[in-house]
Amino acid sequence: MEQSITHACLVHPHPLECEAVAEWLRKRSYIELVGKCNSLEQIMQLPYLKDVDIVVAFAHHSENTADQILKIRKMHPRLKFLLLAPSPSAESVREVVRSGVSGYIVFESELDEWERAVRAVSEGKVYYGQEVMLKLAETSLDLYSAAPAPTTRDFLSKREVEILRLVASEYSTNKIANELCISDKTVETHRRNLFHKLGVKNSVGLTKVAVRMGVV
């Protein structure tokens, strides 16, 4: 089946770095780069905005990045955002996630993570990097500070602890299966059991619990 093409716009404040990233994006077979601009403020003035599916935005310590993205998304709700930013604070992560970004990684990440993030967002999925998920977990720690952290021996099997650690370390289902020499189906079964036992709905929730338990 022919792979669909995602139309992307790149936002980067530094011309030379912008061109380097643009060239990298052009080499992705599933991406068509339709334009570039220097800042999120310029997005609304782009004549080709209606043709854009995702915005790949680099933010360098901008204090109002979340507000800018939220404003743009209110006007163009179909637009998806992948944000690449410096190592964030817990507060800034929370605000950016609330703005509705589909992807969020630190731009110091390896290129293979850039690839995973761009591909995931282009496919309509959500992708948060490991550092971002850990910061999200950190923002929730104060909610549980009055209660003792659960211990894994009370209700998780050894294999479930292994799965939890690898999920929190951002391993894919296939990579977990290869690491533990089990099938993808078995990994998904363990993942569903973890959701049920730990009372969470997604990998971010698993990461929060893993941090509290000291698994990662």
Disulfide bonds with the S-S distance in Angstrom:
none
